Amino acid sequence: MSSRQRRFEVDDHESYGRPARRTRPRTKQRPNYTDATTAVVVTRDRGRYTCRVEAGAVTTGDAGTAADAGARQVLAMRARTLGRTSVIVGDRVRLVGDVSGDPGTLARIVEVEERATVLRRTADDDDPIERPIVANADQLVIVTALADPPPRPRLIDRCLVAAYDADVEPLLCLTKADLASPDDLLDIYRPLGVHSVVTRHDEELGDLVRERLAGRVSVLVGHSGVGKSTLVNTLIPDAHRATGEVSDVTGRGRHTSTQAVMLPLPFGGWIVDTPGIRSFGLAHVDPHRLIGAFGDLDDVAEECPRGCTHQRTEPECALDDAVAEGRLDAARVESYRRLLDSRELRAGD
């Protein structure tokens, strides 16, 4: 046998059973993850996701199927099968692999359950890229200091717009009431029907705060130095969230939280501490949909001419007629229009 024939037989033998590229048969069958462990994403950092597996979760492994005795945190990565599916804090996911939570272990996120809500923002109003903050939240807690640093009503307005757009109920939390009165700020938002709580440094946290948070998934937003992390540490003593002071030069708070972190509340529910924000872009919000968050205004707006934006400059807006006739409260219409002003209509809308 010639050397060429021997070389052909060796090569043919080594490649036996190895189909050429792109000749593997495709199948519509997908992996079955019915035995996967359900968890909640509580934080993420550079491609790694910390997921909380609740007590009693059923897990599978080499030892078979067993019920877990207590809650634990599991480090995980996204599976390739997720493709472009994003994973954010608050997502309910399904895990496979090592879900023991032991040091050095890594599970895989193979499924992301459908989200009830998604709270988003953009860097500014001209930024086309949406930045999802938290999934499955049902309450946005807008934390604002009454002094040191002073309140920023325009930022509050923008947070309210994002909450209404995401179908998330807003809650205004005014801190440092021992330094300034909350009355003026409360008067601004009272016509919108926004619920509020007030806290002081020199008093214990009131029961009303816990009542508003109990049994809900609440996201804390606000610029640095307003007391978000202090509030979390008060509600969850072992949270140990870093706190900072306000700069004497700029009057702004220093960033202490760098990642959104979701924590279980001892009295039921969850709270999400987010990094301090300088701005809250609303490029993702369609201003025409904003009125849908106000049922009484939306009903009257059906009388508006086609294409009405409901702004102050509209000559035939039915909201103005309803105010003149006493069917709508003038302060509420003005407050709604102030929210519209915080998200200017784009050219061509």
C-alpha positions, 0 to 999 in steps of 0.5 A: 500500500502506498503512503498516499493510500495509508494517509487517505485511510488515516485521515478518513478514519479520523474524520469519520462521524464528524459532519462538515461545517453547516451540515449538522441537522437542525432541530426544533426541539429545545432544552426542557428547563422544567426542573430549573430553579426559580430566582430573582436577580438582585444585582449585576456586575460586569456580566455576572448576576447575583440571584436570590433563591428563596427558601423552599426552592426545589433544586436538582443536582447529582444527588437528585431532587431536594428542597432547599432549606433556606434562602441563598444567593447564587452567582450566575451568567447568561446562557448563550441560548438567551441571545440578545435577551437582556437580564436586569435587576428585578428579573425573575429567572430560571437557573440551571447548573450549580445553584448551591451558592457555594464560593467558586460556583457559577450557575447559568440563567437560561430563561427570563420570565415575562416582565410585569413592568420595566422602569427605564430612563435615557442619559438625556432627551436626545439619547436613543438608547434606553437604559432599563433600571429595574424590572417588575417594580410596582412603586417608584420612590422619588427620594428628595431632600428638603435641604442639603442638597435643596430639592429639584422639582424638575427632576421630580417631574421627570421621575413622575413621567417615567413612573406613569409611562411604566405603569408604576405608582409613584411615592414622594419621599421627602427627607431632612424635614428637620432642616426645612418645611415640606409644605411648599413641595407637597403643595406642588404635587398634591393636585396630581394625587401623588402619595408622600411620606416625610422623614426627619434625622432627629426622629424614628422612621414613621410607621407610614413609610413601612406601610407604603413599602410593605409587600411591594417592589419599590425602587428608590431614585434621587440624586446623590446625598438625598438619603437613599442609602440611609433610608435603606440602612434604617429599614434593613439594619444589616444592609450596610449600604455606604452613605456619603455627605454633600459637598460644600463646594458644589452642593451636590452629594457624592456617589456612594452606590455604584450598582442597583441592589435589590434587598428583601424587607424584613416586613415583606416586600423588596426595596431597590437602592439605585445609584444617585442620578444627575439627570433623568432622560425621557427620550423613550417616553411618548408625551401623547401617552402621558395623559393616559395616567390621569383618568379624569383628564383622559376622559375630557381629552377625548373632546379635543380636536385631532392632534391636540397636544394638551399644552398651554399653547393649544387654542382649542384644548378641551381641558381648558373648556372643562376648567372654565366649566368647573368640570376639572380642577385648574391646579390639576390641569396645570400640574399635568402640563408641567409634566408635559413641559418636562418632556418636550414634544419632539419635532414631527410628533 
